[in-house]
Amino acid sequence: MFNEGDLIVYGASGVCRVGETIQMEGKDYLKLYPVFQRETIFMPLFSDKVRVRSVITREEAEHVITDAVARDALPVFENKVQLLNQKYESIIKTYQCSELLYLIMSIHNKRIAAEQKRRKLGLVDERYLKRAEDLLYGEFSIALEIPRENVAGYIRERYETMHH
């Protein structure tokens, strides 16, 4: 299990600091403090409904970036918004850094293609891009020990270095 003070990833809440264990209504809960939000979460100790894992290490983050840059992040096109939503949601719900980064890069490539046709990125794309960035950049900020707002630039620099 996790110890007080540990940094973990708690589903869609992102990176949280583990607090104390408390009892409410006869059940044990772990108090979680999201690092990038102002709230307290009470995680049931014996529940597998939400994915929980340790924050990745610097080495793992670097590996995720290297792998993502080596793959072609192909834009996802769907005729129906509902299908696009489902596809993006299934990627987000993995809560895996490699999948989130692939999604971010894919949507960025889709934006470039749209701009070349003098179009804007769709609202569904924008919404999922933001969600993926919120989750990934928070965790990468901790793993790489850099401010959250510098993560996108860090990834971009690595991308440019590997492609030149």
Order of alpha helices (4+ residues) and beta strands (2+ residues): beta-beta-beta-beta-beta-alpha-alpha-alpha-alpha-alpha
